[in-house]
Amino acid sequence: MKKKKVMVGMSGGVDSSAAAALLLDQGYDVYGVTLKLWDAPEACEGIRTRTCCSLEDVEDARAVAFKLGIPFYVLNMKQLFEDKVVNYFVDSYLAGETPNPCVACNQYVKFQAMLGKAMALDMDYIATGHYARVVYDEKTGRYNLKKALDLSKDQSYVLYMLKQNQLERLLLPLGEYKKAEIREIAQSKGLVNARKPDSQDICFVRDGNYIDFIKEYKGIEIPEGTFIDKQGNELGKNKGMASYTIGQRKGLGISFSEPKYVISKDSKANTVTLGTKEEAMVTGLIARDMNYILYDRPDREMNALAKTRYSQQEFPVRLIALDDDKARIVFDKPQPFAAPGQSVVLYEGDSVACGGIISETF
């Protein structure tokens, strides 16, 4: 029987390397690829925790492929990454939103362009080192996206945009393992990156300073703005609306007798509204670009659990699908810090039901 071919996206980290090793053990014909996404400035070369910033990451991926005895290629996707991820990230911040570049990268680069390349090369599947699971439901005839067994590492939140034709050809071998087990597997196979630290920052932003990146990338200065309270009273000057994110408390440069948070931003007025956590509460949101996985766009109100941030605890909501791929999501109880530009992801049990981008809150 002919082996199934799988293209594994290898970032140079331990997770994607272990994914390739596991698939090889499972009998697949494995091909490793690293996506060249961004040309790092000299100051960034050699920083091992930036997945598309370091030449060392490419060499780590190449070394793993050599150790496993699998073919290895580097695919140039720099222009696509800049168009769909970097430009989106910058424009979204300047428009007053809080973007999630990992979601955009997954949508347009890892699971659209890479899959297209794999199919053009007559591959059967693609695979990544994400912690989540793809399960086919024979009753509904749909591919479901489920949480990883290791809930502390679950990444289903950043994969909610996957379509049925993508899930059908996607293998996520790490979804059944705990992180510690993955490191042990990598160690047992002698992989060079078995103990390599995980990447935490936005891969194309040096030192996590996204404002300096935006100013340098756009060749602009961020004009000063104004802090106001919820009633519109001026509280002081700020470094510019784009310099702050919803829910931010530290680094405001202004002190109060009680904790104050960024609760909203206005790009046209260049104002940042500060308030207490109670003043940050919202009762629901409108989401755009909705993607439904567990079912087709529903024609009735649905109950689910939601999260509006990656690390947030889920909470009960009601989903009302709207026209133009939008949805109205009403919270059972008010929640703080739902930021336009971030993703809202709905779950039923351990399955991702649907998700979209927050466009406004109420």
GUGU-602731 format. One record per residue (C-alpha): residue number from 1; chain; x, y, z. Coordinates in Angstrom, 2 decimals, decimal comma. Each point is the difference from the previous one (the first is absolute). Example, Ala and Ser with C-alpha at 12.3 -4.5 7.8 and 13.67 -1.06 7.14 Angstrom:
! GUGU-602731
1  A  12,30  -4,50  7,80;
2  A  1,37  3,44  -0,66;
***
This chain:
! GUGU-602731
1  A  0,00  0,00  0,00;
2  A  1,35  3,39  -1,04;
3  A  0,94  2,28  2,88;
4  A  -1,97  3,22  0,43;
5  A  2,11  3,11  -0,56;
6  A  -0,05  2,80  2,55;
7  A  1,65  3,42  -0,07;
8  A  0,97  1,06  3,52;
9  A  0,52  3,67  0,76;
10  A  3,20  0,11  2,07;
11  A  0,75  3,27  1,81;
12  A  3,16  -1,23  1,68;
13  A  -1,77  -0,48  3,32;
14  A  -0,46  -3,23  1,90;
15  A  -3,75  -0,32  -0,68;
16  A  0,10  -0,05  -3,79;
17  A  3,13  -2,17  0,09;
18  A  -1,73  -2,55  2,23;
19  A  -3,03  0,11  -2,31;
20  A  2,20  -1,08  -2,90;
21  A  1,54  -2,78  2,10;
22  A  -3,39  -1,31  1,14;
23  A  -1,40  -0,07  -3,53;
24  A  3,07  -1,85  -1,20;
25  A  -0,57  -2,60  2,72;
26  A  -3,64  -0,27  -1,09;
27  A  1,07  -1,05  -3,49;
28  A  -0,44  3,20  -2,00;
29  A  2,34  1,14  -2,76;
30  A  1,13  3,23  1,68;
31  A  1,39  3,14  -1,65;
32  A  1,21  2,85  2,18;
33  A  -0,40  3,65  -1,05;
34  A  0,92  3,27  1,66;
35  A  -1,92  3,06  -1,14;
36  A  2,24  2,99  -0,60;
37  A  -2,22  2,83  1,20;
38  A  2,07  2,99  0,99;
39  A  3,48  1,41  -0,52;
40  A  1,31  0,72  3,47;
41  A  2,22  3,04  0,59;
42  A  3,56  -0,74  1,05;
43  A  -0,75  0,84  3,63;
44  A  -2,52  -2,82  0,05;
45  A  2,08  -2,76  -1,55;
46  A  0,91  -2,69  2,45;
47  A  -2,94  0,60  2,33;
48  A  -1,27  -3,54  0,40;
49  A  -3,47  0,80  1,27;
50  A  -1,23  1,76  -3,18;
51  A  -1,53  -2,55  -2,34;
52  A  0,41  1,96  -3,24;
53  A  2,82  2,25  1,11;
54  A  2,96  -2,27  0,52;
55  A  2,16  -1,88  -2,47;
56  A  0,70  -2,39  2,86;
57  A  -3,64  -1,08  -0,05;
58  A  0,28  -0,99  -3,66;
59  A  3,20  -1,89  0,76;
60  A  -1,62  -1,74  2,98;
61  A  -2,85  -1,15  -2,26;
62  A  2,49  -1,16  -2,62;
63  A  2,02  -1,89  2,63;
64  A  -3,15  -1,77  1,26;
65  A  -0,98  -0,99  -3,53;
66  A  3,51  -1,40  -0,57;
67  A  -0,18  -1,92  3,29;
68  A  -3,38  -1,46  -0,95;
69  A  1,13  -0,77  -3,54;
70  A  -2,76  1,98  -1,72;
71  A  0,20  2,47  -2,92;
72  A  0,11  3,67  1,05;
73  A  -0,89  3,15  -1,93;
74  A  -0,31  3,72  0,69;
75  A  -3,04  1,68  -1,59;
76  A  0,13  3,74  -0,65;
77  A  -3,25  1,57  1,18;
78  A  1,39  3,40  0,99;
79  A  -2,25  2,08  -2,26;
80  A  -3,16  -1,80  1,06;
81  A  0,98  0,33  3,66;
82  A  0,62  3,72  -0,36;
83  A  -3,26  0,57  -1,89;
84  A  -2,29  -2,10  2,16;
85  A  1,63  0,15  3,44;
86  A  2,38  2,93  0,45;
87  A  -2,08  2,59  -1,86;
88  A  -3,17  -1,23  1,70;
89  A  1,71  0,21  3,40;
90  A  1,23  3,55  -0,54;
91  A  -3,20  1,34  -1,58;
92  A  -2,14  -1,61  2,68;
93  A  1,95  1,64  2,83;
94  A  -0,12  3,39  -1,72;
95  A  -3,77  -0,42  -0,38;
96  A  -0,38  -0,49  3,77;
97  A  -0,36  -3,77  0,02;
98  A  2,07  -2,67  1,78;
99  A  0,95  -2,46  -2,77;
100  A  0,98  -3,64  0,34;
101  A  2,72  -0,62  -2,60;
102  A  0,22  -3,72  0,84;
103  A  -3,60  -0,48  -1,13;
104  A  0,68  1,81  -3,28;
105  A  3,19  -2,02  -0,57;
106  A  -1,83  -3,25  0,64;
107  A  -2,84  0,98  -2,31;
108  A  1,89  1,27  -3,03;
109  A  3,47  -1,50  0,24;
110  A  0,16  -3,28  1,95;
111  A  -3,37  -1,48  -0,88;
112  A  -0,76  1,59  -3,35;
113  A  3,23  0,62  -1,89;
114  A  1,86  -2,95  1,48;
115  A  -2,93  -2,33  -0,70;
116  A  -0,17  1,32  -3,57;
117  A  3,69  -0,71  -0,44;
118  A  -0,39  -3,49  1,47;
119  A  -2,87  -0,84  -2,35;
120  A  1,95  1,31  -2,99;
121  A  2,77  -2,43  0,97;
122  A  -2,51  -2,88  0,24;
123  A  0,17  -0,24  3,79;
124  A  -2,88  -1,54  1,92;
125  A  0,24  2,09  3,17;
126  A  1,69  2,87  1,75;
127  A  0,91  -0,06  3,68;
128  A  1,14  2,47  2,66;
129  A  1,09  -0,07  3,62;
130  A  -3,17  1,60  1,33;
131  A  -1,62  -1,47  3,09;
132  A  -3,53  -0,84  -1,18;
133  A  -1,82  -2,93  -1,60;
134  A  -1,90  -0,61  -3,23;
135  A  -2,74  -2,64  0,31;
136  A  -2,39  -1,13  -2,72;
137  A  -3,63  -0,31  1,11;
138  A  -1,72  -2,74  -2,01;
139  A  -3,47  1,11  1,15;
140  A  0,33  3,54  -1,34;
141  A  2,54  -0,69  -2,73;
142  A  2,12  2,88  1,29;
143  A  3,54  0,36  1,22;
144  A  0,01  1,40  3,52;
145  A  2,76  2,02  1,63;
146  A  0,45  -1,06  3,61;
147  A  2,09  1,21  2,91;
148  A  3,30  -1,71  0,75;
149  A  0,04  -2,57  2,78;
150  A  2,57  2,25  1,74;
151  A  -2,31  2,94  0,71;
152  A  2,90  2,09  1,29;
153  A  1,45  -0,02  -3,54;
154  A  -3,24  -0,05  -2,02;
155  A  0,23  2,16  -3,13;
156  A  -3,45  -0,58  -1,49;
157  A  -0,75  3,71  0,60;
158  A  2,43  1,06  -2,75;
159  A  -1,25  -2,65  -2,45;
160  A  -3,71  0,87  -0,02;
161  A  0,20  1,38  -3,58;
162  A  0,71  -3,40  -1,57;
163  A  -2,42  -1,13  -2,71;
164  A  -1,28  -3,52  -0,58;
165  A  2,24  -0,54  -3,04;
166  A  3,01  1,03  2,13;
167  A  -0,92  -2,12  3,02;
168  A  -0,44  -2,99  -2,32;
169  A  3,66  0,19  -1,00;
170  A  1,48  1,07  3,35;
171  A  1,85  -2,22  2,46;
172  A  0,65  1,26  3,54;
173  A  1,94  -2,81  1,69;
174  A  0,80  1,97  3,18;
175  A  -3,64  0,30  1,06;
176  A  0,12  -3,34  1,80;
177  A  3,13  0,81  2,05;
178  A  1,10  2,14  2,91;
179  A  2,82  2,49  -0,58;
180  A  2,35  -1,88  2,35;
181  A  -0,58  -3,17  -2,02;
182  A  0,85  1,82  -3,23;
183  A  3,31  1,20  1,43;
184  A  0,80  -3,54  1,13;
185  A  -0,79  -1,38  -3,47;
186  A  2,29  2,61  -1,56;
187  A  2,70  -0,80  2,56;
188  A  -0,26  -3,74  -0,62;
189  A  0,49  0,55  -3,73;
190  A  3,02  2,22  0,54;
191  A  -1,58  3,11  -1,53;
192  A  2,16  3,10  0,38;
193  A  -2,89  2,16  1,23;
194  A  -1,46  -2,38  2,61;
195  A  0,57  2,54  2,81;
196  A  -0,33  3,16  -2,07;
197  A  -2,17  2,69  1,69;
198  A  -3,39  0,79  -1,51;
199  A  -0,44  3,21  -1,96;
200  A  -2,22  2,54  1,74;
201  A  0,16  3,25  -1,95;
202  A  -1,38  1,14  -3,35;
203  A  2,55  -1,51  -2,34;
204  A  0,70  3,07  -2,13;
205  A  0,09  2,56  2,85;
206  A  3,37  0,37  1,73;
207  A  -0,05  0,07  3,80;
208  A  -3,81  0,05  0,02;
209  A  -0,01  3,76  -0,74;
210  A  -2,75  0,17  -2,59;
211  A  -0,31  3,80  0,03;
212  A  3,64  0,46  -1,02;
213  A  -0,59  -2,62  -2,69;
214  A  -3,08  1,86  -1,33;
215  A  1,83  3,34  -0,05;
216  A  3,00  -1,51  -1,78;
217  A  -2,06  -2,06  -2,42;
218  A  -2,32  2,86  -0,97;
219  A  2,62  2,74  0,29;
220  A  -2,33  2,05  2,21;
221  A  -0,20  1,48  3,44;
222  A  -2,93  -0,88  2,26;
223  A  -1,64  3,34  0,96;
224  A  -0,75  0,66  3,66;
225  A  -3,57  -0,53  1,12;
226  A  -2,19  0,55  3,00;
227  A  -1,09  -2,18  2,91;
228  A  -3,65  0,45  0,89;
229  A  -2,43  -1,62  2,43;
230  A  -3,27  -1,65  -0,96;
231  A  -1,79  3,34  0,34;
232  A  2,38  1,68  -2,45;
233  A  1,97  1,99  2,56;
234  A  3,66  0,52  -0,92;
235  A  2,44  -1,77  2,32;
236  A  3,32  0,81  -1,68;
237  A  2,12  -0,59  -3,09;
238  A  0,98  -3,40  -1,36;
239  A  2,60  -1,31  -2,45;
240  A  -2,58  -0,54  -2,74;
241  A  -3,03  -2,24  -0,21;
242  A  1,84  -2,82  -1,78;
243  A  2,43  -0,33  2,92;
244  A  -2,62  -1,59  2,26;
245  A  -2,09  -3,16  0,06;
246  A  -3,37  -0,75  1,56;
247  A  0,46  -1,26  3,57;
248  A  3,44  1,59  0,43;
249  A  0,70  1,26  3,53;
250  A  3,77  0,41  0,21;
251  A  2,13  2,45  -1,94;
252  A  -2,69  2,64  -0,36;
253  A  2,26  2,78  1,27;
254  A  -2,75  1,39  2,19;
255  A  -0,94  -0,95  3,56;
256  A  -3,31  -0,24  1,85;
257  A  -1,17  -0,84  3,49;
258  A  -1,54  -3,25  -1,33;
259  A  0,94  -2,33  -2,85;
260  A  -0,99  1,32  -3,42;
261  A  -0,04  -1,94  -3,24;
262  A  -0,26  0,81  -3,68;
263  A  -3,66  -0,69  -0,70;
264  A  -0,41  1,45  -3,52;
265  A  1,82  1,89  -2,74;
266  A  -1,13  2,49  -2,66;
267  A  2,30  0,19  -3,03;
268  A  -1,71  3,06  -1,51;
269  A  0,20  2,08  3,20;
270  A  3,32  -1,62  1,05;
271  A  -1,37  -0,57  3,49;
272  A  0,48  -2,83  2,45;
273  A  -2,74  -0,53  2,56;
274  A  1,09  -1,11  3,45;
275  A  -2,27  -1,49  2,64;
276  A  -0,41  -2,57  2,70;
277  A  -0,46  -3,69  -0,72;
278  A  -3,72  0,46  0,69;
279  A  -0,14  2,75  -2,64;
280  A  1,70  -2,35  -2,47;
281  A  -2,85  -2,52  0,16;
282  A  -1,92  -0,68  -3,22;
283  A  -3,08  -2,12  -0,57;
284  A  0,77  -1,26  -3,48;
285  A  1,64  0,62  -3,35;
286  A  -0,37  -0,03  -3,76;
287  A  2,45  -2,25  -1,82;
288  A  0,95  0,05  -3,68;
289  A  1,52  -2,63  -2,32;
290  A  -1,76  -2,80  1,84;
291  A  1,11  -3,56  -0,75;
292  A  -2,19  -2,95  1,01;
293  A  1,58  -3,41  0,60;
294  A  -2,35  -2,10  2,12;
295  A  -3,01  0,91  -2,15;
296  A  -1,02  2,23  -2,89;
297  A  -1,06  3,58  0,67;
298  A  -2,89  -0,52  2,46;
299  A  -3,47  1,40  -0,72;
300  A  -0,92  0,04  3,68;
301  A  1,51  1,24  3,23;
302  A  2,70  -2,30  1,36;
303  A  1,49  -0,39  3,48;
304  A  3,73  -0,48  0,42;
305  A  3,05  0,87  2,08;
306  A  2,28  2,77  -1,23;
307  A  3,38  1,57  0,54;
308  A  1,16  3,36  -1,34;
309  A  3,67  -0,50  0,91;
310  A  2,30  -2,99  -0,41;
311  A  0,58  -0,59  3,72;
312  A  -3,49  0,93  1,19;
313  A  -2,36  -2,29  1,87;
314  A  -3,05  -0,82  -2,14;
315  A  -3,38  1,53  0,87;
316  A  -3,61  -0,64  -1,15;
317  A  -1,37  1,94  -2,98;
318  A  -2,82  0,04  -2,52;
319  A  0,85  0,09  -3,71;
320  A  -2,26  1,70  -2,54;
321  A  1,32  -0,32  -3,56;
322  A  -0,38  3,14  -2,13;
323  A  0,39  0,76  -3,70;
324  A  3,37  0,72  -1,66;
325  A  1,86  -2,60  2,09;
326  A  -0,68  1,92  3,20;
327  A  -1,39  -1,17  3,33;
328  A  -1,43  1,53  3,13;
329  A  1,36  -1,68  3,12;
330  A  -1,76  0,82  3,26;
331  A  1,69  -0,83  3,31;
332  A  -2,00  -1,62  2,81;
333  A  1,97  2,19  2,41;
334  A  2,02  3,18  -0,80;
335  A  3,67  -0,57  -0,78;
336  A  2,95  2,43  0,01;
337  A  2,56  0,84  -2,68;
338  A  -1,50  -1,35  -3,22;
339  A  2,26  1,74  -2,52;
340  A  -1,00  0,78  -3,60;
341  A  2,45  -1,74  -2,32;
342  A  0,38  -3,03  2,25;
343  A  -1,74  -3,30  -0,70;
344  A  -3,07  -1,34  1,71;
345  A  -0,15  -3,80  -0,09;
346  A  -3,03  -2,06  1,02;
347  A  0,12  -3,55  1,33;
348  A  -2,48  -2,81  0,53;
349  A  1,66  -2,45  2,36;
350  A  3,55  -0,48  -1,21;
351  A  -0,86  0,88  -3,62;
352  A  0,41  3,37  -1,68;
353  A  -3,43  1,02  -1,24;
354  A  0,96  3,21  -1,79;
355  A  1,91  3,24  0,31;
356  A  0,57  3,44  -1,45;
357  A  1,67  3,38  0,48;
358  A  -1,47  2,39  2,57;
359  A  -1,08  3,18  -1,81;
360  A  -1,90  1,77  2,79;
361  A  -1,24  -0,54  3,54;
362  A  -3,14  1,09  1,83;
***
